[in-house]
């Protein structure tokens, strides 16, 4: 849907920086999707979360907007190395 909106440029610039969005449209879409996700989480929490583990995982799976580095910039997901050393065979 096409529409004309007045959006605070400073806020939009911050959203673009935080999400890594390269266009204003992408930044607005990411912000709206995140707001909708947060509202859904709030609704589910208020209902007592009567969900199975698989349902919870599906509802709260991270999105691209959730993967940010310490500076608030979007980064690619990193696979964590396992803790400790692998045990030699036979031990």
URZIFEN-V496128 format. One record per residue. N is the residue number from 1. PSI is psi in whole degrees, -180 to 180 (none if undefined). OMEGA is omega as a letter, one per 20 degrees, with the letter a starting at -180 (NA if undefined). D_FIRST is the distance of its C-alpha to the first C-alpha in Angstrom with 1 decimal. Layout:
N/PSI/OMEGA/D_FIRST + N/PSI/OMEGA/D_FIRST
This chain:
1/133/r/0.0 + 2/136/r/3.8 + 3/160/r/6.5 + 4/131/a/10.2 + 5/151/r/12.2 + 6/116/a/15.9 + 7/134/r/16.8 + 8/121/a/20.5 + 9/-37/r/21.3 + 10/-42/r/24.0 + 11/-45/r/22.0 + 12/-42/r/19.3 + 13/-41/r/22.3 + 14/-44/r/23.9 + 15/-41/r/21.0 + 16/-41/r/20.8 + 17/-46/a/24.6 + 18/-41/a/24.8 + 19/-18/a/22.3 + 20/10/r/23.2 + 21/139/a/19.6 + 22/-10/r/19.9 + 23/157/r/16.7 + 24/-40/r/15.1 + 25/-46/r/11.7 + 26/-40/r/13.9 + 27/-44/r/15.8 + 28/-44/r/13.1 + 29/-42/r/11.9 + 30/-43/a/15.7 + 31/-42/r/16.5 + 32/-43/r/14.0 + 33/-40/r/15.4 + 34/-41/r/18.8 + 35/-42/r/18.6 + 36/-41/r/17.6 + 37/-44/r/20.5 + 38/-40/r/22.9 + 39/-40/r/22.2 + 40/-41/r/22.9 + 41/-44/a/26.0 + 42/-43/r/27.2 + 43/-44/a/26.8 + 44/-41/r/28.8 + 45/-39/a/31.4 + 46/-21/r/32.0 + 47/1/r/32.6 + 48/6/r/35.3 + 49/51/r/33.6 + 50/52/a/35.3 + 51/155/r/33.8 + 52/169/r/35.6 + 53/-40/r/35.8 + 54/-39/r/33.5 + 55/-42/r/30.9 + 56/-44/a/31.1 + 57/-43/r/30.8 + 58/-39/a/27.7 + 59/-35/a/26.1 + 60/20/r/27.0 + 61/136/a/26.9 + 62/148/r/26.2 + 63/177/r/23.0 + 64/-32/a/22.8 + 65/-19/a/22.4 + 66/-17/a/25.7 + 67/89/a/27.8 + 68/148/r/28.9 + 69/-176/a/32.2 + 70/-15/r/34.5 + 71/4/a/32.9 + 72/15/r/29.4 + 73/143/a/28.3 + 74/136/r/26.8 + 75/160/r/29.5 + 76/148/r/30.0 + 77/141/r/31.5 + 78/136/r/35.2 + 79/130/a/37.5 + 80/140/r/40.2 + 81/147/r/43.8 + 82/152/r/45.9 + 83/147/r/48.3 + 84/-176/r/51.9 + 85/153/r/53.7 + 86/141/r/53.9 + 87/142/r/57.2 + 88/150/r/59.6 + 89/139/r/60.2 + 90/-3/a/62.9 + 91/none/NA/62.4
